[in-house]
Amino acid sequence: MYGTTDPSPLERGQFSDGRRVFVVRASSVQASDSFLVHTKGNQSDVILVVSGLSSGDLHATWSDEWRSATPEWREWARNNAFKAFHTVTPAEPAAPAKIRFCRG
């Protein structure tokens, strides 16, 4: 994962395959139902769209150029995209976790 200097509120994170850097963007700031992944510096080069986040009926759609990547690479990219999507964004600082116990 890489940090960003001035991310859009929709940007959730980045990851790299060693040659390229990929950016993960949510469809909305709150309660996103989908996210997309594009190459850094070229938002029109969308490689992957994952929809159905709210319903749990997940569907991954690969662009034509990236559909021909190996299944292993696509699995790696999809996993890293989910990790980036689920990280806390700079606009939403993490609050310390509080745990309550009830003993009767």
Secondary structure, 3 states (H helix, E strand, C coil): CCCCCCCCCCEEEEEECCCCEEEEEECCCCCCCEEEEEECCEEEEEEEEEECCCCCCCEEEECHHHHCCCHHHHHHHHHHHHHHHCCCCCCCCCCCCCCCCCCC
